[in-house]
């Protein structure tokens, strides 16, 4: 059996240089006073259905900015910065709206008035809106206004088993990322109105928090549901994972059956009454992914062509970074993901899956608490001790990446993380609370509003050419034409389209009976 060190030694410079990454960054649009903007997706940003870099996530008020695939951290961040620059200039042209700098939302209106994303009259566009209406019925609209950053990552020569081994280790060690990069220890009370919670009041201005919290977004108040809690999805291989998802996508769920597909007036409530409407509804800290063909179901693509890359989904927006994330963090993620890939990765078990869920909730709510204990293999272990062990294992991987790229940037990213782990007051979540206390009277909204405004001004101040402006205007115009073409090409009634799209036959089948038996 080879050791992680031996596996690292087999990684050629060519393979390491073949590492690819991309970013998807969500941000609410807020008004100048720190409340949610209720205006439609700005026309200058083009079609949210077809624009390659600018769309919306759950809400019409929630921007999602997307990069292409890049061979370097610098190129990836440069493109995300450029997309931000065009976006904030478009916002300035139509008023005083800005991009909210925090993962936890700004001041929210009553749940039913949070606007759901709209994508036009085509079948695919209507399906996207109906899916979001389903999420509203199932989880409430407020929960969907949380924003984050997703990191898409691949390495040449990794097969399905390799990616699932990476995923298992990532889930085991995700507590370290929540601790180091969590930046959502507080929130506006409008987010939890009418819900039970364990948060504490801070000051008298509607701010709630956890004193040692790291990422409330990834805790019990975040993407959670009773229905999904019944899913103990295993990551021991593609077939088992696919079977778990297939079950959730085809199993009727009584509470959702009670909601129904349509209301008495004929409007759609949801796409399906199954436990999951579509694959994207499954909440996880990391997902195996594959680029899909038009109209293809993601599960079908995975079954037919295998895992192409993984999507890391637990990163908070860092309100101290102009675009929500910085180069050092991305380099740390590259090292961390390589470590997850190269380390021994035993199969997961139901007992371990329960442990990992508990570790995630503990770290999200109390990750900076002195002496906090997590569970590892049935035994208690201090979070800081476990994190220190992991960081020591990252050192040779960082050195290998530095040897290929030149410089010390990866090693410095790991060293900075180690220093921050041992000095929890320097972590982003602690810095948020400190800034709130020292500059904003313990008000979360006042803090996030100030950071959003500073970020907005910073991005407006960066160099911007007429050539860049023209390119993005052309992209927006083309996306509107592309949406129109899709709408004109539609001939199928929406109800037929919906039934065909959610049909179990579209999900694909296990590759072979033999494969299924040996998975």
C-alpha positions as CSV (number, residue, x, y, z in Angstrom):
1,X,0.0,0.0,0.0
2,X,1.5,3.3,-1.0
3,X,1.8,6.2,1.5
4,X,0.6,9.8,0.8
5,X,4.3,10.8,0.5
6,X,4.8,8.2,-2.2
7,X,1.6,9.3,-4.0
8,X,2.8,12.9,-3.9
9,X,6.1,11.8,-5.4
10,X,4.3,10.3,-8.4
11,X,2.6,13.6,-9.2
12,X,4.6,15.1,-12.1
13,X,4.9,18.8,-12.6
14,X,2.9,18.4,-15.8
15,X,-0.1,17.0,-13.8
16,X,0.2,19.6,-11.1
17,X,0.2,22.3,-13.8
18,X,-2.9,20.7,-15.2
19,X,-4.9,21.6,-12.1
20,X,-8.0,23.6,-13.1
21,X,-10.3,25.8,-11.0
22,X,-13.3,28.1,-11.4
23,X,-15.4,30.2,-9.0
24,X,-19.1,30.9,-8.5
25,X,-19.8,33.8,-6.2
26,X,-23.3,34.7,-4.9
27,X,-24.2,38.1,-3.5
28,X,-27.5,39.7,-2.6
29,X,-28.2,43.1,-4.1
30,X,-28.9,45.5,-1.2
31,X,-30.3,49.0,-1.0
32,X,-28.1,51.8,0.5
33,X,-29.9,51.4,3.9
34,X,-28.9,47.8,4.2
35,X,-32.3,46.3,3.2
36,X,-32.8,43.8,0.4
37,X,-33.2,45.3,-3.1
38,X,-36.6,44.2,-4.5
39,X,-35.9,45.4,-8.1
40,X,-35.7,43.0,-11.1
41,X,-32.3,41.7,-12.2
42,X,-30.7,44.7,-13.9
43,X,-31.2,44.8,-17.6
44,X,-27.6,45.9,-18.2
45,X,-26.5,42.5,-16.9
46,X,-28.3,40.7,-19.7
47,X,-30.3,37.5,-19.4
48,X,-30.0,35.5,-16.1
49,X,-30.9,32.4,-18.2
50,X,-28.1,32.5,-20.8
51,X,-25.3,34.9,-19.7
52,X,-22.1,32.9,-19.3
53,X,-20.8,35.0,-16.3
54,X,-23.7,36.8,-14.6
55,X,-26.9,35.1,-13.4
56,X,-29.1,34.9,-10.3
57,X,-29.1,32.2,-7.7
58,X,-32.3,31.7,-5.7
59,X,-33.7,35.2,-5.7
60,X,-34.2,37.8,-8.4
61,X,-32.2,39.9,-5.9
62,X,-29.3,37.4,-5.6
63,X,-26.5,37.8,-8.1
64,X,-24.3,34.9,-9.1
65,X,-21.0,35.8,-10.8
66,X,-19.2,32.9,-12.5
67,X,-15.7,32.5,-14.0
68,X,-14.5,30.2,-16.7
69,X,-12.0,27.4,-16.1
70,X,-8.5,28.6,-15.3
71,X,-5.0,27.2,-15.0
72,X,-3.9,29.6,-12.3
73,X,-5.2,31.2,-9.2
74,X,-4.3,34.7,-10.5
75,X,-6.2,34.3,-13.8
76,X,-9.3,33.0,-12.0
77,X,-9.4,35.9,-9.5
78,X,-8.6,38.4,-12.3
79,X,-11.7,37.3,-14.2
80,X,-13.9,37.3,-11.1
81,X,-12.7,40.8,-10.4
82,X,-13.5,42.0,-13.9
83,X,-17.1,40.5,-13.7
84,X,-17.5,42.4,-10.4
85,X,-16.3,45.6,-12.0
86,X,-18.9,45.5,-14.8
87,X,-21.6,44.5,-12.3
88,X,-21.0,47.3,-9.8
89,X,-20.8,49.8,-12.7
90,X,-24.2,48.6,-13.9
91,X,-25.6,48.9,-10.4
92,X,-24.3,52.5,-10.1
93,X,-25.9,53.4,-13.4
94,X,-29.3,52.5,-12.1
95,X,-29.2,53.9,-8.6
96,X,-27.6,53.2,-5.1
97,X,-27.8,49.4,-4.9
98,X,-24.7,47.5,-4.0
99,X,-23.5,43.9,-3.6
100,X,-23.9,42.7,0.0
101,X,-20.5,41.7,1.3
102,X,-21.6,39.1,3.8
103,X,-22.8,35.5,3.4
104,X,-25.7,36.1,5.9
105,X,-28.3,38.3,4.3
106,X,-29.1,42.0,4.7
107,X,-32.4,43.2,6.2
108,X,-35.1,40.9,4.8
109,X,-38.8,41.7,4.1
110,X,-41.5,39.2,5.0
111,X,-40.8,35.8,3.5
112,X,-43.4,35.9,0.8
113,X,-42.2,39.2,-0.6
114,X,-38.6,38.0,-1.3
115,X,-38.6,37.8,-5.1
116,X,-37.9,34.4,-6.7
117,X,-35.6,34.4,-9.8
118,X,-37.3,34.9,-13.1
119,X,-35.8,33.5,-16.4
120,X,-38.4,34.3,-19.1
121,X,-41.2,32.4,-20.8
122,X,-39.3,29.4,-22.2
123,X,-39.9,25.9,-20.7
124,X,-36.4,25.8,-19.2
125,X,-36.7,29.3,-17.8
126,X,-40.2,28.5,-16.3
127,X,-38.8,25.3,-14.8
128,X,-36.0,27.2,-13.0
129,X,-38.6,29.5,-11.4
130,X,-41.0,26.7,-10.5
131,X,-38.1,24.9,-8.9
132,X,-37.4,28.0,-6.8
133,X,-41.1,28.2,-5.8
134,X,-40.8,24.6,-4.6
135,X,-37.8,25.6,-2.5
136,X,-39.9,28.4,-1.0
137,X,-42.7,25.9,0.0
138,X,-40.2,23.4,1.4
139,X,-37.7,25.5,3.3
140,X,-38.9,29.1,3.2
141,X,-37.4,31.9,1.1
142,X,-35.2,33.4,3.8
143,X,-33.1,30.3,4.0
144,X,-32.3,30.6,0.3
145,X,-30.9,34.2,0.6
146,X,-27.7,32.9,2.2
147,X,-24.8,33.5,-0.1
148,X,-21.4,31.7,-0.5
149,X,-18.6,31.0,-2.9
150,X,-18.3,27.7,-4.7
151,X,-14.9,26.4,-5.8
152,X,-14.8,24.0,-8.8
153,X,-11.6,22.0,-9.0
154,X,-10.0,19.2,-11.1
155,X,-6.7,17.4,-11.6
156,X,-5.8,15.4,-14.7
157,X,-5.7,11.7,-14.3
158,X,-8.1,11.4,-11.4
159,X,-10.8,8.7,-11.9
160,X,-14.2,8.3,-10.2
161,X,-12.8,6.4,-7.3
162,X,-10.1,9.0,-6.8
163,X,-12.6,11.9,-6.7
164,X,-14.8,10.0,-4.3
165,X,-11.8,9.3,-2.1
166,X,-11.1,13.0,-2.1
167,X,-14.7,13.8,-1.3
168,X,-14.7,11.4,1.7
169,X,-11.6,13.0,3.2
170,X,-12.9,16.5,2.5
171,X,-16.0,15.7,4.5
172,X,-13.8,14.4,7.3
173,X,-11.6,17.4,7.4
174,X,-14.1,20.2,6.4
175,X,-14.1,21.5,10.0
176,X,-10.7,23.0,9.4
177,X,-12.0,25.1,6.5
178,X,-15.0,26.2,8.5
179,X,-12.7,27.3,11.3
180,X,-10.1,29.0,9.1
181,X,-12.4,30.7,6.6
182,X,-15.8,30.9,8.2
183,X,-16.9,34.6,8.3
184,X,-20.5,34.5,9.4
185,X,-20.7,34.5,13.2
186,X,-23.6,37.0,13.3
187,X,-26.8,37.8,11.5
188,X,-29.8,40.2,11.2
189,X,-32.7,39.0,13.3
190,X,-35.0,39.3,10.2
191,X,-33.4,36.1,9.0
192,X,-34.7,33.9,11.8
193,X,-38.0,35.7,12.5
194,X,-40.5,33.1,13.7
195,X,-37.9,30.3,13.8
196,X,-36.4,28.5,16.8
197,X,-32.7,29.1,17.2
198,X,-29.9,29.0,19.7
199,X,-28.4,32.4,18.9
200,X,-27.7,35.1,21.5
201,X,-28.7,38.7,21.3
202,X,-25.9,41.3,20.7
203,X,-26.7,44.9,21.6
204,X,-30.2,46.2,21.0
205,X,-30.3,46.6,17.3
206,X,-31.6,43.3,16.0
207,X,-28.2,41.5,15.8
208,X,-27.9,37.8,16.8
209,X,-24.7,35.9,17.1
210,X,-22.7,33.0,18.5
211,X,-19.7,34.2,20.6
212,X,-17.4,31.5,19.2
213,X,-19.3,31.0,15.9
214,X,-17.4,30.6,12.7
215,X,-20.0,30.0,9.9
216,X,-23.6,30.2,10.9
217,X,-24.4,29.7,7.2
218,X,-23.1,26.1,7.5
219,X,-24.8,25.3,10.8
220,X,-28.3,24.4,12.0
221,X,-29.8,27.6,10.6
222,X,-28.3,27.2,7.2
223,X,-29.2,24.7,4.5
224,X,-31.0,22.2,6.6
225,X,-34.2,20.2,6.3
226,X,-35.9,17.4,8.1
227,X,-36.5,15.6,4.8
228,X,-32.9,15.7,3.7
229,X,-31.8,14.7,7.2
230,X,-33.3,11.3,6.3
231,X,-30.7,10.9,3.5
232,X,-27.5,9.2,4.7
233,X,-25.8,9.5,1.4
234,X,-22.6,7.4,1.1
235,X,-19.6,8.6,-0.9
236,X,-18.0,5.2,-1.3
237,X,-18.3,5.2,-5.0
238,X,-20.2,6.6,-8.0
239,X,-22.8,3.8,-8.1
240,X,-23.7,4.1,-4.4
241,X,-23.9,7.8,-4.5
242,X,-26.0,7.8,-7.7
243,X,-28.4,5.2,-6.2
244,X,-28.9,7.4,-3.1
245,X,-29.7,10.4,-5.3
246,X,-31.9,8.4,-7.6
247,X,-33.9,7.2,-4.6
248,X,-34.3,10.8,-3.3
249,X,-35.4,12.0,-6.7
250,X,-38.0,9.4,-7.2
251,X,-39.3,8.8,-3.6
252,X,-42.6,10.6,-2.9
253,X,-42.5,12.7,0.3
254,X,-45.8,13.1,2.1
255,X,-45.4,16.7,3.2
256,X,-44.5,17.7,-0.4
257,X,-47.3,15.6,-1.8
258,X,-49.6,17.7,0.4
259,X,-48.3,20.9,-1.2
260,X,-49.1,19.4,-4.7
261,X,-47.7,20.3,-8.1
262,X,-50.2,23.1,-8.7
263,X,-52.3,25.3,-6.5
264,X,-56.1,25.5,-7.0
265,X,-55.6,28.5,-9.3
266,X,-53.4,26.5,-11.6
267,X,-50.1,28.1,-10.7
268,X,-47.1,25.8,-10.1
269,X,-46.0,25.1,-6.5
270,X,-43.0,22.9,-7.3
271,X,-41.6,20.7,-10.1
272,X,-42.2,17.4,-8.3
273,X,-43.5,15.9,-5.0
274,X,-40.4,13.7,-4.4
275,X,-37.9,14.2,-1.6
276,X,-35.8,16.2,-4.0
277,X,-37.2,18.0,-7.0
278,X,-33.9,18.0,-8.9
279,X,-30.3,17.1,-8.1
280,X,-29.3,20.7,-7.1
281,X,-31.7,20.6,-4.2
282,X,-29.4,18.1,-2.4
283,X,-27.3,20.2,0.1
284,X,-23.8,19.1,0.6
285,X,-20.4,20.7,1.5
286,X,-18.9,19.1,-1.6
287,X,-20.4,17.6,-4.8
288,X,-19.1,15.4,-7.7
289,X,-19.9,17.2,-10.9
290,X,-19.9,16.8,-14.7
291,X,-20.7,19.4,-17.4
292,X,-24.1,18.4,-18.7
293,X,-25.5,18.6,-22.3
294,X,-28.5,20.9,-22.9
295,X,-31.6,19.3,-21.2
296,X,-29.6,16.5,-19.6
297,X,-30.1,15.6,-16.0
298,X,-26.9,16.0,-13.9
299,X,-27.2,12.4,-12.5
300,X,-27.5,11.0,-16.0
301,X,-24.3,12.9,-16.9
302,X,-22.4,11.5,-13.9
303,X,-23.6,7.9,-14.6
304,X,-22.8,8.1,-18.3
305,X,-19.4,9.9,-18.3
306,X,-18.2,9.9,-14.7
307,X,-16.9,12.7,-12.4
308,X,-15.2,15.6,-14.2
309,X,-14.5,17.9,-11.2
310,X,-15.6,18.5,-7.7
311,X,-17.5,21.6,-6.3
312,X,-16.5,22.9,-2.9
313,X,-19.6,24.5,-1.4
314,X,-18.8,25.6,2.2
315,X,-16.8,28.8,1.7
316,X,-18.3,31.9,3.2
317,X,-17.9,35.3,1.6
318,X,-15.0,37.1,3.3
319,X,-16.3,40.6,3.9
320,X,-12.8,41.9,4.1
321,X,-11.9,40.8,0.5
322,X,-13.2,43.0,-2.3
323,X,-14.6,40.0,-4.3
324,X,-15.2,37.7,-1.3
325,X,-12.1,35.6,-1.5
326,X,-8.4,36.1,-1.9
327,X,-5.4,34.3,-3.6
328,X,-4.0,32.9,-0.3
329,X,-7.3,31.2,0.4
330,X,-7.5,29.6,-3.1
331,X,-3.9,28.4,-2.8
332,X,-4.7,26.9,0.6
333,X,-7.7,25.1,-1.0
334,X,-5.5,23.7,-3.8
335,X,-3.1,22.2,-1.2
336,X,-6.0,21.0,1.0
337,X,-7.8,19.3,-1.9
338,X,-4.6,17.6,-3.0
339,X,-4.1,16.3,0.5
340,X,-7.7,14.9,0.5
341,X,-6.9,13.2,-2.8
342,X,-3.5,11.7,-1.8
343,X,-4.3,10.6,1.8
344,X,-5.7,7.2,2.7
345,X,-9.5,7.4,2.5
346,X,-11.3,4.4,4.0
347,X,-15.0,3.9,3.2
348,X,-17.4,5.9,5.1
349,X,-20.0,4.3,7.4
350,X,-23.4,5.5,8.8
351,X,-21.8,6.1,12.2
352,X,-19.0,8.3,10.7
353,X,-21.6,10.2,8.6
354,X,-23.5,11.0,11.8
355,X,-20.2,12.1,13.4
356,X,-19.3,14.4,10.6
357,X,-22.7,16.1,10.7
358,X,-22.3,16.7,14.4
359,X,-18.7,18.0,13.9
360,X,-20.0,20.4,11.2
361,X,-22.7,21.8,13.5
362,X,-20.3,22.2,16.4
363,X,-17.6,23.9,14.4
364,X,-20.1,26.3,12.7
365,X,-21.6,27.4,16.1
366,X,-18.6,27.1,18.4
367,X,-15.5,26.6,16.3
368,X,-13.4,29.2,18.2
369,X,-14.4,28.0,21.6
370,X,-11.2,27.1,23.6
371,X,-10.8,23.4,24.0
372,X,-13.7,22.5,21.7
373,X,-13.9,18.7,21.2
374,X,-14.9,17.0,17.9
375,X,-15.4,13.3,17.3
376,X,-13.0,11.2,15.3
377,X,-13.6,7.5,15.0
378,X,-15.7,7.4,18.1
379,X,-13.1,9.3,20.2
380,X,-13.1,12.9,21.3
381,X,-10.2,15.0,19.9
382,X,-9.6,18.7,20.4
383,X,-10.3,20.7,17.2
384,X,-7.0,22.6,17.4
385,X,-5.0,19.4,17.9
386,X,-6.7,17.7,14.9
387,X,-6.3,20.9,12.8
388,X,-2.6,21.2,13.7
389,X,-2.0,17.6,12.6
390,X,-3.7,18.2,9.3
391,X,-1.8,21.4,8.7
392,X,1.5,19.6,9.3
393,X,0.5,17.1,6.6
394,X,-0.1,19.9,4.1
395,X,3.5,21.3,4.3
396,X,5.1,18.9,1.8
397,X,2.2,19.2,-0.6
398,X,2.5,23.0,-0.5
399,X,6.3,22.7,-1.1
400,X,5.7,20.5,-4.2
401,X,3.3,23.0,-5.7
402,X,5.8,25.8,-5.0
403,X,8.5,23.8,-6.7
404,X,6.4,23.6,-9.8
405,X,5.1,27.2,-9.8
406,X,8.1,28.9,-8.3
407,X,8.0,31.1,-5.2
408,X,6.7,30.3,-1.7
409,X,3.0,31.3,-2.0
410,X,1.5,27.9,-1.2
411,X,3.8,27.3,1.8
412,X,3.1,30.8,3.0
413,X,-0.7,30.1,2.8
414,X,-0.3,27.0,4.9
415,X,1.9,28.8,7.4
416,X,-0.6,31.7,7.7
417,X,-3.4,29.2,8.3
418,X,-1.4,27.4,11.1
419,X,-0.7,30.8,12.8
420,X,-4.4,31.7,12.6
421,X,-5.5,28.4,14.0
422,X,-3.4,29.0,17.1
423,X,-4.5,32.7,17.4
424,X,-8.3,32.4,16.9
425,X,-8.8,36.2,17.5
426,X,-7.2,36.6,14.0
427,X,-9.7,34.4,12.2
428,X,-12.2,36.1,9.8
429,X,-15.2,35.2,12.1
430,X,-13.4,36.9,15.1
431,X,-12.5,39.9,13.0
432,X,-16.1,40.3,12.0
433,X,-17.2,40.5,15.6
434,X,-14.4,42.8,16.5
435,X,-15.2,45.2,13.7
436,X,-18.9,45.1,14.7
437,X,-18.0,45.9,18.3
438,X,-15.4,48.6,17.7
439,X,-16.8,50.4,14.8
440,X,-20.6,49.7,14.4
441,X,-22.1,49.4,17.9
442,X,-22.4,45.6,17.7
443,X,-24.7,45.9,14.7
444,X,-24.3,43.2,12.0
445,X,-26.2,45.2,9.4
446,X,-24.2,48.4,10.0
447,X,-20.9,46.4,9.7
448,X,-21.9,44.5,6.5
449,X,-23.4,47.7,5.0
450,X,-20.1,49.6,5.6
451,X,-18.0,46.7,4.1
452,X,-20.4,46.5,1.1
453,X,-20.0,50.2,0.5
454,X,-16.2,50.1,0.8
455,X,-16.1,47.1,-1.6
456,X,-18.3,48.9,-4.0
457,X,-16.2,52.0,-4.0
458,X,-13.0,49.9,-4.3
459,X,-14.2,48.1,-7.4
460,X,-15.4,51.3,-9.0
461,X,-12.0,52.8,-8.5
462,X,-10.1,50.0,-10.3
463,X,-8.9,50.7,-13.9
464,X,-11.6,50.0,-16.5
465,X,-11.3,50.5,-20.2
466,X,-13.9,51.3,-22.8
467,X,-12.9,48.1,-24.5
468,X,-13.8,46.1,-21.4
469,X,-17.1,47.9,-21.1
470,X,-18.0,47.2,-24.8
471,X,-17.1,43.5,-24.4
472,X,-19.4,43.1,-21.4
473,X,-22.2,45.1,-23.0
474,X,-21.9,42.9,-26.1
475,X,-22.1,39.8,-23.9
476,X,-25.2,41.1,-22.2
477,X,-26.9,41.9,-25.5
478,X,-26.0,38.4,-26.9
479,X,-27.4,36.7,-23.8
480,X,-30.8,38.5,-24.4
481,X,-30.8,37.3,-28.0
482,X,-30.0,33.8,-26.9
483,X,-32.9,33.8,-24.4
484,X,-35.2,35.0,-27.1
485,X,-34.1,32.3,-29.5
486,X,-34.8,29.6,-26.8
487,X,-38.2,31.0,-26.3
488,X,-39.0,31.1,-30.0
489,X,-37.9,27.5,-30.4
490,X,-40.2,26.1,-27.7
491,X,-43.2,24.2,-29.0
492,X,-43.9,21.7,-26.2
493,X,-46.5,22.6,-23.5
494,X,-44.8,23.3,-20.2
495,X,-46.7,20.5,-18.3
496,X,-45.4,17.9,-20.8
497,X,-41.9,19.4,-20.5
498,X,-42.1,19.2,-16.7
499,X,-43.3,15.6,-16.7
500,X,-40.6,14.6,-19.1
501,X,-37.8,16.4,-17.2
502,X,-38.6,14.9,-13.8
503,X,-39.2,11.4,-15.3
504,X,-37.1,8.7,-13.6
505,X,-36.1,7.5,-17.1
506,X,-34.1,10.7,-17.5
507,X,-31.8,9.9,-14.5
508,X,-29.9,7.1,-16.3
509,X,-29.2,3.6,-14.9
510,X,-26.3,1.9,-13.2
511,X,-23.6,1.1,-15.8
512,X,-23.8,-2.7,-15.4
513,X,-25.3,-5.0,-12.9
514,X,-21.8,-6.3,-12.1
515,X,-20.6,-2.8,-11.4
516,X,-23.5,-2.1,-9.1
517,X,-22.8,-5.3,-7.1
518,X,-19.1,-4.6,-6.6
519,X,-19.4,-0.9,-5.9
